[in-house]
């Protein structure tokens, strides 16, 4: 039996137990598509084992694509319907598996058809905040065979890597690392990132509250509006001083952008802006988005440090969560407490990084200290 076929009970225990701490009598809504149904069904069984009350919501892949042909006014039926909102209103927790499986096909739809489905993940986040739910967004929803082919990775291996990141990580240790990193970044003033590949970048912090994604959503996260954690989780993100970044960032991890995979990125950064860039492979995927992005696209605005020691290097959709990876992003950071509003985001990831905050070591060649 393949690891992903044997995984639903283990994934369910991690999501229902470690990530949500679901209790007897609580209500959990589980949202799924066909390709994630085995893990969603596992969550239903695990919730019932604990004495909780699950509700399973299934969006059928075939019906979704047929609906676009038969009812092309997608705005009339896309998004969260009134019955779904009612279910969330009476729930305590949410487990959300994104879809559809054929995301490459989704992103080739003409604008009038694609528009209603952009920002669906944000809609689930906003609703979970409104209803004060403890939520988990499981990245296995992105790991379909169609998306794997688009990015040139083996689908079964990708799913197995995500499963290990969900089921083999020590959640308590992850939370401890995240709290320490968050505290240092909140108090720190200057960060320097170096790596053996030639990376050397400095930037300033502004005392902004970091966004902690430790794979767990508890009542404190709900209070802070961080209702939807990722599974696998394991990163701390902070909005940096938007005018301060200087240096050279050299990627040794791929970035998985909507148009395609990019490798070997080099960013030349000056006065907080991306001044020049090169890619050894896939550069046209970056350029196709960057060239049409709105004003402010070149601002270096976010820093993230990965914390999950159960993730392999360069796992798609979780490349920024591998322990000791540094991710720098350009574009908007207002969702993370920054002041730069721009509806664009792209990033570069450096593994085995060394990070110092105000001269004190935080990570040494990929190991969190």
Residue pairs with C-beta under 8 A, 6 or more apart in sequence:
2 156
3 160
3 163
4 156
4 159
4 160
4 163
5 38
7 39
7 163
7 167
8 38
8 39
8 41
8 42
9 42
9 45
9 46
10 163
10 167
11 39
11 42
11 43
11 138
11 140
11 163
11 166
11 167
12 39
12 42
12 43
12 45
12 46
13 46
13 167
14 166
14 167
14 171
14 231
15 43
15 46
15 95
15 136
15 138
15 166
15 231
16 22
16 28
16 43
16 46
16 47
16 50
16 52
16 95
17 46
17 50
18 171
18 215
18 216
19 136
19 171
19 215
19 216
19 217
19 229
19 231
19 233
20 28
20 93
20 95
20 134
20 136
20 216
20 217
21 134
21 216
21 218
22 28
22 47
22 50
22 52
22 92
22 93
23 50
23 52
24 50
24 51
24 52
25 51
25 52
25 53
26 52
26 53
26 92
26 93
27 52
27 53
27 54
27 55
27 90
27 91
27 92
27 93
28 43
28 47
28 52
28 53
28 54
28 55
28 91
28 92
28 93
28 94
28 95
29 54
29 55
29 57
29 87
29 88
29 91
29 93
29 94
29 95
30 40
30 43
30 44
30 47
30 54
30 55
30 56
30 57
30 94
30 95
30 97
31 40
31 57
31 59
31 94
31 95
31 96
31 97
31 124
32 39
32 40
32 56
32 57
32 58
32 59
32 97
32 99
32 141
33 58
33 59
33 60
33 61
33 97
33 98
33 99
33 100
33 101
33 141
34 58
34 60
34 61
34 62
34 101
35 61
35 99
35 101
35 141
35 144
36 97
36 99
36 138
36 140
36 141
37 58
39 97
39 138
39 140
40 56
40 58
40 95
40 97
41 56
43 54
43 95
44 54
44 56
47 53
47 54
48 54
55 87
55 91
57 84
57 87
59 99
59 100
61 99
61 100
61 101
61 102
64 99
64 100
65 100
65 102
65 105
67 74
67 77
68 74
68 109
68 113
71 77
72 113
74 113
74 115
74 116
74 117
75 115
75 116
78 116
78 117
78 120
79 116
79 120
79 123
80 88
80 123
80 124
80 127
85 127
88 94
88 127
88 128
88 131
88 133
89 131
91 131
91 133
92 133
92 134
93 133
93 134
93 135
93 136
93 217
94 124
94 128
94 133
94 134
94 135
94 136
94 228
95 135
95 136
95 138
96 124
96 135
96 136
96 137
96 138
96 141
96 228
97 138
97 140
97 141
98 120
98 121
98 137
98 138
98 141
98 142
99 141
100 106
101 144
101 145
101 146
101 147
102 144
102 146
103 142
103 144
103 146
103 147
103 150
104 146
104 147
104 149
104 150
105 146
106 114
106 117
107 114
107 258
109 117
121 137
124 135
124 137
124 228
125 135
125 227
125 228
127 133
128 135
128 227
128 228
129 225
129 227
132 222
132 227
133 222
133 227
134 217
134 218
134 219
134 221
134 222
134 227
135 217
135 227
135 228
135 229
136 217
136 228
136 229
136 230
136 231
137 228
137 229
137 230
137 231
138 166
138 230
138 231
139 162
139 230
139 231
139 232
139 317
139 318
140 159
140 162
140 163
140 166
140 231
142 316
142 317
143 155
143 158
143 159
143 162
143 316
143 317
144 155
145 155
147 155
147 316
148 154
148 155
148 158
148 316
149 155
150 260
151 256
151 260
151 261
151 316
152 261
153 261
153 316
158 315
158 316
161 311
161 312
161 315
161 318
162 232
162 315
162 317
162 318
164 310
164 311
164 312
165 232
165 234
165 308
165 310
165 311
165 315
165 318
165 321
166 215
166 231
166 232
167 310
168 310
169 215
169 232
169 234
169 308
169 309
169 310
169 311
171 214
171 215
171 216
174 214
174 215
174 216
174 233
174 234
174 307
174 308
175 214
175 216
177 307
177 368
178 212
178 213
178 214
178 234
178 236
178 307
179 212
181 210
181 236
181 305
181 307
181 362
181 368
182 210
182 212
182 236
184 357
184 360
184 362
185 191
185 205
185 210
185 236
185 238
185 303
185 305
185 357
186 207
186 208
186 209
186 210
186 238
187 207
188 205
188 357
188 358
189 204
189 205
189 358
190 202
190 203
190 204
190 205
190 357
190 358
190 359
191 202
191 203
191 204
191 205
191 240
191 303
191 355
191 356
191 357
192 200
192 201
192 202
192 355
192 356
193 199
193 200
193 201
193 202
193 249
193 303
193 326
193 328
193 350
193 353
193 354
193 355
194 200
194 201
194 353
194 354
195 250
195 252
195 326
195 350
195 351
195 352
195 353
195 354
195 365
196 352
196 365
197 250
197 252
197 350
198 248
198 250
199 247
199 248
199 249
199 250
199 326
199 350
199 353
200 247
200 248
201 245
201 246
201 247
201 248
201 249
201 269
201 328
202 244
202 245
202 246
202 247
203 240
203 241
203 244
203 245
203 246
203 272
203 300
203 303
204 240
204 241
204 244
205 238
205 240
205 241
206 239
206 240
206 241
208 238
208 239
208 336
208 337
208 338
209 337
210 236
210 237
210 238
211 226
211 236
211 237
211 238
211 336
211 337
212 226
212 236
213 226
213 229
213 230
213 233
213 234
213 235
213 236
213 237
213 321
214 229
214 233
214 234
214 307
215 229
215 230
215 231
215 232
215 233
215 234
215 308
216 229
216 233
217 226
217 227
217 228
217 229
221 227
221 229
230 318
230 321
232 308
232 310
232 311
232 318
232 321
233 308
233 321
234 306
234 307
234 308
234 311
234 318
234 321
234 322
234 323
235 304
235 305
235 306
235 307
235 308
235 320
235 321
235 327
236 304
236 305
236 307
237 302
237 303
237 304
237 336
238 302
238 303
238 304
238 336
239 301
239 302
239 333
239 336
239 337
239 338
239 339
239 340
240 300
240 301
240 302
240 303
240 333
240 338
241 272
242 272
242 299
242 300
242 301
242 333
242 338
242 339
242 340
243 271
243 272
244 272
245 269
245 272
245 273
245 300
245 328
246 269
246 270
246 271
246 272
247 269
248 266
248 267
248 268
248 269
249 265
249 266
249 267
249 269
249 328
249 348
249 350
250 265
250 266
250 267
250 350
251 263
251 264
251 265
251 266
251 348
251 349
251 350
252 350
252 351
252 352
253 313
253 314
253 319
253 322
253 325
253 349
253 350
253 351
254 261
254 262
254 263
254 314
254 316
254 319
254 349
255 261
255 262
255 265
255 286
255 319
255 346
255 347
255 348
255 349
256 316
256 317
256 319
257 285
257 286
257 289
257 346
258 289
259 284
259 285
259 286
259 288
259 289
260 282
260 284
260 285
261 281
261 282
261 285
262 279
262 281
262 282
262 283
262 285
262 286
263 279
263 280
263 281
263 282
264 278
264 279
264 280
264 281
265 277
265 278
265 279
265 280
265 286
265 348
266 277
266 278
266 279
267 274
267 276
267 277
267 328
267 348
268 274
268 275
268 276
268 277
269 275
269 300
269 328
272 299
272 300
273 298
273 299
273 300
274 298
274 299
274 300
274 330
275 298
277 286
279 286
286 346
289 344
289 346
290 297
290 344
290 346
293 331
293 342
293 344
294 342
294 343
294 344
295 342
296 331
296 332
296 340
296 341
296 342
296 344
297 330
297 331
297 342
297 344
298 330
299 330
299 331
299 340
299 342
300 328
300 329
300 330
301 329
301 330
301 331
301 332
301 333
301 338
301 340
302 327
302 328
302 329
302 333
302 336
302 338
302 345
302 347
303 326
303 327
303 328
303 329
304 320
304 326
304 327
304 328
304 329
305 324
305 325
305 326
305 327
305 355
305 362
305 363
305 368
306 320
306 321
306 322
306 323
306 324
306 325
306 326
306 327
307 321
307 323
307 368
308 318
308 321
308 322
308 323
309 323
311 318
311 321
311 322
311 323
312 322
313 322
313 325
313 351
314 322
314 351
315 321
315 322
319 325
319 327
319 349
320 327
320 347
320 349
322 351
323 366
323 367
323 368
324 351
324 352
324 353
324 363
324 365
324 366
324 367
324 368
325 349
325 350
325 351
325 353
325 366
326 349
326 350
326 353
326 355
326 363
327 347
327 348
327 349
327 350
328 347
328 348
328 350
329 345
329 346
329 347
329 348
330 344
330 345
330 346
330 347
331 340
331 342
331 343
331 344
331 345
331 346
332 338
332 340
332 341
332 342
332 343
332 344
332 345
333 339
333 340
334 340
334 341
351 366
352 365
352 366
353 363
353 365
353 366
354 361
354 363
354 364
354 365
355 361
355 362
355 363
356 362
361 369
362 368
362 369
363 369
